[in-house]
């Protein structure tokens, strides 16, 4: 024991040290656990561990310990290869948070589809990174700062080029906008990263060409307009935009995958979509966005 420590403190300190290292190497351990779990013996032990957790109630009994996905999002992305590489497109960095990367990769995949349909070239970090959000709950600020420095060191060239970052996980985005500035208040790259980090909706509203909000969202209804290409006949007086939005509503509805309605706001035609069903998930919303982008792109080229 260290001088002045109470009984039990050394054990608690060792437990915290182990937890620190587990959090730090979590993004690196993820794919290794996946490979090991595929082996019969370890897979059996993992199932036993889940059952043991049920028995001793180390968590709420209404939830099950989540399973690793068969393939992490980052593995899928690199195997698939970058789309639109070398084209004259705005680049965007998608942050592969641990939850969506290893447990629910379909959310990250859908985000990629929407961004690419919106005209972006999607990048991901070249090495495993973690924002360290859980560390703040346990007061592990030294380790949290170390992870933030690692993020900045890895992303510095993209940060200085002004490439926007999209985070599908809100807690990661909160770290880049809040904790990052508090932990590293004098770091100019930290300030840049905080200013150019967005949710998917924020990025599409502020950076993606081709669409605009026609009115502030009310409840679950989003009213928007697809914009024609600059220079198209009728683009200046709005006639082309009206034609495009009428055609967009008809084209989307014809697919049977979503249903839109149109309205008139301040004399201009706009489209509306509602997300009021209690069974609607983020994945459904991303699918609608991808569909809108694809149909609008086709109609602009027609």
Residue frames as qw, qx, qy, qz and C-alpha x, y, z in Angstrom:
[[0.000, 0.887, 0.462, 0.000, 0.00, 0.00, 0.00],
 [0.327, 0.538, -0.058, 0.775, 1.05, 3.59, -0.61],
 [0.202, -0.180, -0.546, 0.793, 1.37, 5.83, 2.46],
 [0.279, 0.187, 0.192, -0.922, -2.00, 7.24, 3.45],
 [0.472, -0.039, -0.660, -0.584, -4.06, 4.74, 1.43],
 [0.668, -0.188, 0.409, -0.593, -7.09, 3.22, 3.06],
 [0.446, -0.050, 0.894, 0.021, -7.78, -0.50, 3.06],
 [0.575, 0.540, 0.613, -0.037, -9.09, -1.56, -0.35],
 [0.239, 0.872, -0.104, -0.415, -7.68, 1.45, -2.22],
 [0.177, -0.470, 0.752, 0.428, -4.78, -0.49, -3.87],
 [0.402, 0.266, 0.865, 0.135, -7.26, -2.99, -5.33],
 [0.342, 0.824, 0.377, -0.251, -9.48, -0.16, -6.60],
 [0.031, 0.799, -0.371, -0.473, -6.47, 1.61, -8.11],
 [0.283, -0.209, 0.862, 0.366, -5.39, -1.58, -9.91],
 [0.411, 0.530, 0.742, -0.021, -8.93, -2.07, -11.25],
 [0.248, 0.896, 0.099, -0.355, -8.95, 1.47, -12.60],
 [0.123, -0.618, 0.619, 0.468, -5.53, 0.98, -14.20],
 [0.367, 0.110, 0.891, 0.243, -6.77, -2.17, -15.97],
 [0.354, 0.743, 0.546, -0.160, -9.92, -0.35, -17.09],
 [0.057, 0.829, -0.219, -0.511, -7.81, 2.52, -18.44],
 [0.167, -0.372, 0.789, 0.459, -5.79, 0.18, -20.62],
 [0.373, 0.372, 0.847, 0.071, -8.89, -1.67, -21.83],
 [0.295, 0.852, 0.296, -0.315, -10.50, 1.60, -22.93],
 [0.025, -0.750, 0.428, 0.504, -7.30, 2.73, -24.62],
 [0.096, -0.260, 0.873, 0.400, -6.84, -0.45, -26.64],
 [0.568, 0.364, 0.618, -0.404, -10.55, -1.10, -27.23],
 [0.594, 0.677, -0.100, -0.422, -10.56, 0.02, -30.89],
 [0.235, 0.557, -0.781, -0.156, -7.52, -2.21, -31.51],
 [0.292, -0.100, 0.923, -0.231, -8.89, -5.23, -29.65],
 [0.661, 0.329, 0.232, -0.633, -12.24, -5.19, -31.44],
 [0.712, 0.451, -0.417, -0.339, -11.20, -6.94, -34.67],
 [0.196, 0.355, -0.897, 0.172, -9.06, -9.43, -32.74],
 [0.453, 0.046, 0.703, -0.547, -12.04, -10.42, -30.59],
 [0.739, 0.401, -0.040, -0.540, -14.02, -10.91, -33.78],
 [0.553, 0.453, -0.687, -0.130, -11.43, -13.27, -35.21],
 [0.004, 0.231, -0.901, 0.366, -11.08, -15.21, -31.96],
 [0.576, 0.109, 0.485, -0.648, -14.81, -15.53, -31.40],
 [0.727, 0.362, -0.361, -0.459, -15.08, -17.31, -34.75],
 [0.315, 0.280, -0.899, 0.122, -13.09, -20.17, -33.26],
 [0.642, -0.379, -0.599, -0.293, -15.37, -22.77, -31.67],
 [0.577, -0.287, -0.601, 0.473, -13.81, -22.97, -28.23],
 [0.141, -0.085, -0.233, 0.958, -13.65, -19.24, -27.59],
 [0.378, -0.267, -0.375, -0.803, -17.11, -18.71, -29.06],
 [0.635, -0.409, -0.653, -0.050, -18.42, -21.24, -26.56],
 [0.447, -0.271, -0.465, 0.715, -16.66, -19.40, -23.73],
 [0.062, -0.101, -0.058, -0.991, -18.10, -16.06, -24.88],
 [0.542, -0.382, -0.509, -0.549, -21.60, -17.53, -24.81],
 [0.625, -0.374, -0.613, 0.307, -20.91, -18.90, -21.33],
 [0.261, -0.089, -0.265, 0.924, -19.77, -15.44, -20.24],
 [0.306, -0.263, -0.263, -0.876, -23.00, -13.90, -21.52],
 [0.661, -0.415, -0.584, -0.222, -25.01, -16.51, -19.63],
 [0.541, -0.250, -0.513, 0.618, -22.96, -15.86, -16.49],
 [0.015, 0.095, -0.065, 0.993, -23.73, -12.17, -16.80],
 [0.531, -0.376, -0.440, -0.619, -27.42, -13.08, -16.94],
 [0.691, -0.348, -0.619, 0.135, -27.10, -15.23, -13.82],
 [0.468, -0.297, -0.395, 0.733, -25.27, -12.73, -11.64],
 [0.057, 0.903, 0.418, 0.077, -27.27, -9.76, -13.02],
 [0.480, -0.315, 0.047, 0.817, -24.26, -7.53, -13.66],
 [0.062, -0.023, -0.323, -0.944, -26.53, -5.49, -15.94],
 [0.568, 0.130, 0.245, -0.774, -30.25, -4.81, -16.32],
 [0.481, 0.058, 0.875, 0.022, -32.06, -8.10, -17.08],
 [0.569, 0.679, 0.325, -0.330, -34.12, -6.46, -19.84],
 [0.398, 0.807, -0.373, -0.228, -31.06, -6.10, -22.09],
 [0.969, 0.030, 0.124, 0.212, -28.74, -8.63, -23.68],
 [0.413, -0.599, 0.392, 0.563, -25.00, -8.18, -24.05],
 [0.595, 0.708, -0.110, -0.364, -24.57, -7.03, -27.65],
 [0.869, 0.032, 0.384, 0.312, -22.81, -9.29, -30.13],
 [0.175, -0.516, 0.445, 0.710, -20.02, -8.19, -32.39],
 [0.696, 0.583, -0.026, -0.419, -21.06, -7.78, -36.01],
 [0.937, 0.131, 0.251, 0.204, -19.65, -10.31, -38.46],
 [0.611, 0.309, 0.120, 0.719, -17.53, -7.60, -40.09],
 [0.211, -0.619, -0.231, 0.720, -16.61, -4.16, -38.70],
 [0.388, 0.882, 0.209, -0.166, -17.61, -1.14, -40.74],
 [0.060, -0.826, 0.449, 0.335, -13.98, -0.11, -41.27],
 [0.464, -0.157, 0.824, 0.285, -13.12, -3.55, -42.71],
 [0.503, 0.615, 0.607, 0.022, -16.10, -3.31, -45.08],
 [0.195, 0.943, -0.006, -0.270, -15.12, 0.21, -46.13],
 [0.163, -0.672, 0.627, 0.358, -11.51, -0.68, -46.94],
 [0.498, 0.076, 0.839, 0.204, -12.47, -3.91, -48.71],
 [0.440, 0.754, 0.481, -0.083, -15.01, -2.01, -50.79],
 [0.496, 0.125, 0.231, 0.828, -12.54, 0.72, -51.69],
 [0.031, 0.511, 0.193, -0.837, -13.07, 4.46, -51.88],
 [0.397, 0.646, 0.615, 0.216, -15.78, 5.58, -54.29],
 [0.208, 0.956, 0.150, 0.140, -15.25, 8.75, -56.36],
 [0.607, -0.566, 0.197, 0.522, -11.54, 8.85, -55.44],
 [0.424, -0.078, 0.444, 0.785, -9.74, 11.31, -57.70],
 [0.112, 0.693, 0.570, 0.427, -12.97, 12.99, -58.83],
 [0.074, 0.311, -0.130, 0.938, -13.61, 16.66, -58.24],
 [0.549, -0.609, -0.509, -0.262, -15.78, 16.14, -55.17],
 [0.265, -0.701, 0.375, -0.545, -15.76, 17.64, -51.71],
 [0.540, 0.065, -0.807, 0.230, -14.21, 15.23, -49.23],
 [0.588, -0.583, 0.120, -0.548, -15.77, 14.39, -45.88],
 [0.226, 0.291, -0.875, 0.313, -14.33, 12.36, -43.01],
 [0.759, -0.391, -0.302, -0.424, -16.72, 9.85, -41.43],
 [0.177, -0.525, 0.701, -0.449, -15.88, 9.11, -37.79],
 [0.712, -0.078, -0.669, -0.201, -16.19, 5.31, -37.20],
 [0.440, -0.537, 0.450, -0.561, -17.21, 5.25, -33.54],
 [0.060, -0.241, 0.958, -0.142, -16.71, 1.99, -31.65],
 [0.543, 0.235, 0.628, -0.506, -20.43, 1.26, -31.26],
 [0.704, 0.580, 0.038, -0.407, -21.36, 1.55, -34.94],
 [0.290, 0.624, -0.702, -0.185, -18.06, 0.13, -36.15],
 [0.066, 0.235, -0.963, 0.115, -18.18, -3.17, -34.25],
 [0.282, 0.242, 0.821, -0.434, -21.83, -3.65, -33.24],
 [0.465, 0.688, 0.495, -0.254, -24.08, -1.87, -35.76],
 [0.345, -0.252, 0.463, 0.776, -22.06, -1.27, -38.94],
 [0.258, 0.566, 0.694, 0.364, -25.19, -0.94, -41.12],
 [0.068, -0.924, -0.269, 0.263, -25.77, 2.54, -39.69],
 [0.282, -0.645, 0.370, 0.607, -22.32, 3.66, -40.79],
 [0.369, 0.120, 0.753, 0.532, -22.76, 2.00, -44.19],
 [0.166, 0.786, 0.587, 0.104, -26.05, 3.84, -44.73],
 [0.168, -0.879, 0.001, 0.447, -24.32, 7.10, -43.79],
 [0.359, -0.314, 0.596, 0.646, -21.69, 6.43, -46.46],
 [0.299, 0.448, 0.757, 0.370, -24.41, 5.79, -49.06],
 [0.034, 0.914, 0.383, -0.131, -26.15, 9.07, -48.24],
 [0.261, -0.764, 0.230, 0.543, -22.93, 11.10, -48.32],
 [0.357, -0.117, 0.697, 0.611, -21.85, 9.61, -51.64],
 [0.228, 0.636, 0.697, 0.241, -25.30, 10.15, -53.14],
 [0.074, -0.938, -0.212, 0.266, -25.06, 13.77, -51.97],
 [0.541, 0.804, -0.106, 0.225, -21.87, 14.19, -54.01],
 [0.340, -0.818, 0.458, -0.073, -19.16, 13.72, -51.37],
 [0.694, 0.315, -0.629, 0.154, -16.08, 11.54, -51.40],
 [0.742, -0.630, 0.041, -0.227, -16.06, 9.71, -48.05],
 [0.428, 0.483, -0.669, 0.370, -12.85, 9.11, -46.07],
 [0.791, -0.588, -0.152, -0.074, -12.24, 7.33, -42.77],
 [0.289, -0.826, 0.484, -0.007, -9.21, 7.59, -40.43],
 [0.621, 0.478, -0.620, -0.039, -6.24, 5.46, -41.47],
 [0.312, 0.148, -0.847, 0.405, -5.76, 4.03, -37.97],
 [0.452, -0.590, -0.668, -0.033, -8.09, 2.99, -35.12],
 [0.068, 0.303, -0.273, 0.911, -9.00, 6.02, -33.01],
 [0.349, -0.600, -0.715, 0.082, -11.29, 6.69, -30.06],
 [0.069, -0.736, -0.035, -0.672, -12.69, 9.96, -28.73],
 [0.333, 0.071, -0.720, 0.605, -12.54, 8.55, -25.18],
 [0.414, -0.497, -0.159, -0.746, -16.02, 9.65, -24.14],
 [0.786, -0.454, -0.413, -0.076, -16.51, 6.98, -21.38],
 [0.602, 0.063, -0.426, 0.673, -13.33, 8.14, -19.65],
 [0.082, -0.443, 0.121, -0.884, -14.87, 11.40, -18.48],
 [0.721, -0.480, -0.258, -0.428, -17.46, 9.52, -16.42],
 [0.885, -0.319, -0.239, 0.241, -14.65, 7.91, -14.38],
 [0.278, -0.935, 0.161, 0.153, -12.38, 10.93, -14.08],
 [0.795, -0.101, 0.361, 0.477, -9.66, 9.43, -16.30],
 [0.271, 0.935, 0.041, -0.228, -8.71, 12.79, -17.77],
 [0.246, -0.646, 0.607, 0.392, -5.04, 12.04, -18.42],
 [0.454, 0.093, 0.838, 0.288, -5.93, 9.10, -20.62],
 [0.391, 0.780, 0.478, -0.105, -8.72, 11.11, -22.28],
 [0.067, 0.900, -0.226, -0.366, -6.25, 13.86, -23.15],
 [0.356, -0.377, 0.766, 0.379, -3.82, 11.29, -24.55],
 [0.477, 0.399, 0.766, 0.160, -6.50, 9.90, -26.85],
 [0.278, 0.909, 0.230, -0.210, -7.46, 13.39, -28.03],
 [0.116, -0.748, 0.497, 0.424, -3.84, 14.15, -28.89],
 [0.439, -0.046, 0.843, 0.307, -3.76, 10.89, -30.85],
 [0.435, 0.699, 0.567, -0.031, -6.87, 11.97, -32.79],
 [0.140, 0.942, -0.070, -0.297, -5.36, 15.36, -33.63],
 [0.287, -0.555, 0.670, 0.401, -2.00, 13.88, -34.63],
 [0.467, 0.168, 0.833, 0.242, -3.70, 11.40, -36.97],
 [0.330, 0.744, 0.574, 0.089, -6.16, 13.80, -38.55],
 [0.233, -0.666, 0.006, 0.709, -4.06, 16.96, -38.60],
 [0.171, -0.081, 0.568, 0.801, -3.57, 17.18, -42.41],
 [0.053, -0.536, -0.754, -0.375, -7.31, 16.77, -43.06],
 [0.234, -0.768, -0.447, 0.393, -8.18, 19.18, -40.25],
 [0.219, -0.547, 0.152, 0.794, -5.93, 21.88, -41.71],
 [0.080, 0.113, 0.688, 0.713, -7.38, 21.32, -45.18],
 [0.409, 0.063, 0.154, -0.897, -10.81, 22.07, -43.74],
 [0.412, -0.095, -0.840, -0.339, -12.27, 18.62, -44.46],
 [0.585, -0.377, 0.163, -0.699, -15.53, 18.36, -42.44],
 [0.088, 0.095, -0.969, 0.209, -16.01, 15.47, -40.01],
 [0.673, -0.255, -0.258, -0.645, -19.36, 13.66, -39.68],
 [0.044, -0.168, 0.900, -0.399, -20.13, 11.68, -36.53],
 [0.535, -0.293, -0.641, -0.465, -23.04, 9.24, -36.51],
 [0.572, -0.429, -0.626, 0.310, -22.67, 8.84, -32.73],
 [0.117, -0.903, -0.130, -0.392, -23.80, 12.03, -30.89],
 [0.680, -0.707, 0.044, 0.191, -21.57, 11.43, -27.86],
 [0.712, 0.002, 0.228, 0.664, -18.46, 11.44, -30.05],
 [0.220, 0.688, 0.260, 0.641, -19.59, 14.67, -31.67],
 [0.431, -0.884, -0.122, -0.135, -20.11, 16.18, -28.20],
 [0.760, -0.417, 0.106, 0.487, -16.49, 15.34, -27.30],
 [0.538, 0.255, 0.280, 0.753, -15.16, 17.14, -30.39],
 [0.011, -0.748, -0.270, -0.606, -17.32, 20.19, -29.76],
 [0.515, -0.807, -0.027, -0.287, -17.06, 20.43, -25.98],
 [0.824, -0.509, 0.140, 0.205, -14.52, 18.32, -24.10],
 [0.756, 0.299, 0.115, 0.571, -11.86, 18.75, -26.78],
 [0.149, 0.768, -0.006, 0.623, -11.89, 22.53, -26.36],
 [0.579, -0.775, 0.102, -0.230, -11.85, 22.25, -22.57],
 [0.906, -0.271, 0.159, 0.284, -8.99, 19.75, -22.53],
 [0.609, 0.021, 0.283, 0.741, -6.88, 21.50, -25.18],
 [0.116, 0.888, 0.346, -0.279, -8.01, 25.15, -25.11],
 [0.068, -0.801, 0.317, 0.503, -4.83, 26.52, -26.75],
 [0.466, -0.051, 0.774, 0.425, -4.57, 23.98, -29.57],
 [0.329, 0.411, -0.211, -0.824, -5.52, 25.63, -32.87],
 [0.310, 0.063, -0.853, -0.414, -6.21, 22.28, -34.55],
 [0.026, -0.346, -0.871, 0.349, -8.58, 21.38, -31.73],
 [0.245, 0.514, 0.231, -0.789, -10.49, 24.59, -32.44],
 [0.332, 0.308, -0.575, -0.681, -10.56, 23.79, -36.15],
 [0.197, -0.098, -0.969, -0.110, -11.85, 20.26, -35.55],
 [0.094, 0.435, 0.695, -0.565, -14.58, 21.51, -33.21],
 [0.299, 0.508, -0.010, -0.808, -15.74, 24.03, -35.81],
 [0.475, 0.341, -0.584, -0.563, -15.84, 21.53, -38.67],
 [0.004, 0.052, 0.991, -0.123, -17.53, 18.58, -36.91],
 [0.510, 0.007, -0.138, -0.849, -21.16, 17.91, -37.84],
 [0.629, 0.174, 0.710, -0.266, -24.07, 15.54, -37.59],
 [0.358, 0.221, 0.753, 0.505, -25.14, 14.08, -40.93],
 [0.137, 0.824, 0.548, 0.041, -28.17, 16.37, -41.05],
 [0.180, -0.869, 0.044, 0.459, -26.07, 19.46, -40.30],
 [0.365, -0.313, 0.600, 0.640, -23.57, 18.62, -43.02],
 [0.293, 0.440, 0.750, 0.397, -26.27, 18.03, -45.62],
 [0.020, 0.900, 0.420, -0.112, -28.02, 21.27, -44.66],
 [0.176, -0.899, 0.141, 0.374, -24.87, 23.41, -44.79],
 [0.252, -0.540, 0.649, 0.473, -22.46, 21.72, -47.21],
 [0.469, 0.204, 0.822, 0.248, -24.35, 19.43, -49.57],
 [0.188, 0.220, -0.311, -0.905, -25.32, 21.02, -52.86],
 [0.232, -0.144, -0.835, -0.477, -28.69, 20.42, -54.40],
 [0.386, -0.605, -0.692, -0.075, -31.16, 20.77, -51.49],
 [0.014, 0.285, -0.320, 0.903, -32.40, 23.42, -49.09],
 [0.038, -0.437, -0.802, 0.406, -34.87, 23.53, -46.22],
 [0.036, -0.531, -0.464, -0.708, -38.02, 25.28, -47.36],
 [0.477, -0.690, -0.025, -0.543, -39.23, 25.83, -43.77],
 [0.149, -0.462, 0.763, -0.428, -38.07, 24.98, -40.25],
 [0.405, -0.114, -0.902, -0.101, -38.96, 21.34, -39.38],
 [0.527, -0.309, 0.225, -0.759, -42.17, 21.00, -37.36],
 [0.865, -0.163, 0.372, -0.295, -42.72, 17.88, -35.28],
 [0.682, -0.139, 0.662, 0.278, -41.80, 15.01, -37.62],
 [0.607, 0.716, 0.335, 0.085, -42.42, 16.86, -40.91],
 [0.410, -0.437, 0.325, 0.732, -39.50, 18.11, -43.01],
 [0.510, 0.809, 0.274, -0.095, -40.26, 20.50, -45.86],
 [0.460, -0.467, 0.447, 0.609, -37.47, 20.93, -48.41],
 [0.603, 0.747, -0.018, -0.280, -36.66, 21.85, -51.99],
 [0.781, 0.002, 0.390, 0.487, -34.37, 20.18, -54.50],
 [0.055, 0.820, -0.153, -0.548, -32.32, 22.79, -56.35],
 [0.819, 0.561, 0.097, 0.078, -31.57, 22.64, -60.08],
 [0.726, -0.062, 0.124, 0.673, -28.07, 22.88, -61.48],
 [0.060, -0.725, 0.010, 0.686, -26.78, 26.44, -61.83],
 [0.038, 0.382, -0.555, -0.738, -27.37, 27.70, -65.33],
 [0.209, 0.335, 0.907, 0.149, -30.29, 25.41, -66.16],
 [0.138, -0.350, -0.393, -0.839, -33.06, 27.15, -68.16],
 [0.542, -0.618, -0.364, -0.438, -35.58, 28.59, -65.73],
 [0.652, -0.194, -0.532, 0.503, -33.14, 28.34, -62.80],
 [0.176, 0.151, -0.215, 0.949, -33.06, 32.06, -62.06],
 [0.425, -0.268, -0.054, -0.863, -36.81, 32.65, -61.77],
 [0.432, -0.158, 0.745, -0.484, -37.55, 29.35, -59.96],
 [0.799, 0.237, -0.131, -0.537, -39.52, 27.66, -62.74],
 [0.607, 0.336, -0.720, 0.007, -36.97, 24.87, -63.13],
 [0.032, -0.203, 0.810, -0.549, -36.94, 24.25, -59.36],
 [0.654, 0.076, 0.308, -0.687, -40.75, 23.93, -59.34],
 [0.807, 0.314, -0.380, -0.324, -40.62, 21.40, -62.17],
 [0.389, 0.366, -0.808, 0.248, -37.82, 19.48, -60.46],
 [0.239, -0.143, 0.728, -0.627, -39.66, 19.19, -57.14],
 [0.784, 0.159, 0.094, -0.593, -42.91, 18.05, -58.73],
 [0.760, 0.364, -0.523, -0.128, -41.00, 15.41, -60.67],
 [0.152, 0.373, -0.816, 0.415, -39.03, 14.40, -57.57],
 [0.553, -0.074, 0.531, -0.637, -42.19, 13.71, -55.55],
 [0.864, 0.278, -0.084, -0.412, -43.60, 11.58, -58.39],
 [0.596, 0.467, -0.650, 0.062, -40.33, 9.70, -58.92],
 [0.067, -0.315, 0.805, -0.498, -39.83, 8.85, -55.24],
 [0.678, 0.038, 0.415, -0.606, -43.43, 7.73, -54.80],
 [0.803, 0.374, -0.321, -0.334, -43.17, 5.56, -57.93],
 [0.312, 0.422, -0.831, 0.184, -40.41, 3.51, -56.28],
 [0.775, -0.404, -0.411, -0.258, -42.75, 2.39, -53.50],
 [0.643, -0.015, -0.522, 0.561, -39.95, 2.82, -50.96],
 [0.145, -0.313, -0.389, 0.854, -41.14, 6.16, -49.54],
 [0.101, 0.740, 0.612, 0.260, -44.09, 8.52, -49.90],
 [0.222, -0.166, -0.094, 0.956, -43.75, 12.28, -50.30],
 [0.185, 0.824, 0.534, -0.032, -46.28, 15.07, -50.74],
 [0.375, 0.234, 0.111, 0.890, -45.78, 18.50, -52.28],
 [0.114, -0.819, -0.449, 0.338, -46.91, 21.92, -51.15],
 [0.362, 0.681, 0.125, 0.624, -46.48, 25.57, -52.12],
 [0.490, -0.663, -0.238, 0.514, -44.55, 27.96, -49.90],
 [0.087, -0.714, 0.122, 0.684, -44.20, 31.63, -50.82],
 [0.597, 0.663, -0.110, -0.439, -45.26, 30.78, -54.35],
 [0.289, 0.540, -0.778, -0.139, -42.67, 28.01, -54.84],
 [0.921, -0.081, -0.294, -0.241, -43.19, 24.22, -54.97],
 [0.111, -0.560, 0.762, -0.306, -41.61, 22.20, -52.15],
 [0.698, -0.054, -0.702, -0.134, -41.63, 18.55, -51.07],
 [0.511, -0.538, 0.401, -0.538, -42.57, 17.15, -47.67],
 [0.653, 0.042, -0.754, 0.046, -41.65, 13.96, -45.84],
 [0.592, -0.594, 0.199, -0.507, -42.89, 12.85, -42.40],
 [0.449, 0.244, -0.824, 0.244, -41.10, 10.54, -39.97],
 [0.496, -0.403, 0.260, -0.724, -43.94, 10.08, -37.49],
 [0.884, -0.105, -0.411, -0.196, -44.24, 6.28, -37.38],
 [0.604, -0.692, 0.359, -0.166, -43.15, 4.90, -34.00],
 [0.931, -0.046, 0.299, 0.205, -41.28, 2.09, -35.80],
 [0.533, 0.802, -0.115, 0.244, -39.18, 4.51, -37.87],
 [0.758, -0.465, 0.074, 0.452, -35.46, 4.30, -37.11],
 [0.096, -0.780, 0.325, 0.526, -32.44, 6.37, -38.10],
 [0.386, -0.100, 0.795, 0.457, -31.65, 3.74, -40.74],
 [0.352, 0.661, 0.657, 0.086, -35.03, 4.39, -42.43],
 [0.062, 0.939, 0.059, -0.332, -34.33, 8.13, -42.51],
 [0.259, -0.568, 0.586, 0.516, -30.92, 7.54, -44.07],
 [0.427, 0.232, 0.812, 0.323, -32.50, 5.31, -46.72],
 [0.268, 0.855, 0.436, -0.081, -34.95, 8.08, -47.62],
 [0.101, -0.857, 0.244, 0.442, -32.09, 10.58, -47.90],
 [0.366, -0.265, 0.750, 0.483, -30.17, 8.28, -50.21],
 [0.387, 0.521, 0.741, 0.174, -33.29, 7.77, -52.34],
 [0.134, 0.934, 0.205, -0.260, -33.90, 11.52, -52.59],
 [0.202, -0.704, 0.463, 0.499, -30.32, 12.19, -53.61],
 [0.408, -0.016, 0.816, 0.409, -30.33, 9.45, -56.25],
 [0.333, 0.676, 0.650, 0.100, -33.64, 10.51, -57.83],
 [0.036, 0.938, 0.045, -0.341, -32.78, 14.22, -57.74],
 [0.294, -0.524, 0.595, 0.533, -29.42, 13.53, -59.41],
 [0.397, 0.249, 0.813, 0.346, -31.13, 11.50, -62.14],
 [0.234, 0.832, 0.501, -0.047, -33.76, 14.15, -62.77],
 [0.100, -0.853, 0.168, 0.484, -31.21, 16.98, -62.95],
 [0.278, -0.352, 0.718, 0.531, -29.36, 15.05, -65.66],
 [0.483, 0.458, 0.744, 0.050, -32.51, 14.20, -67.65]]
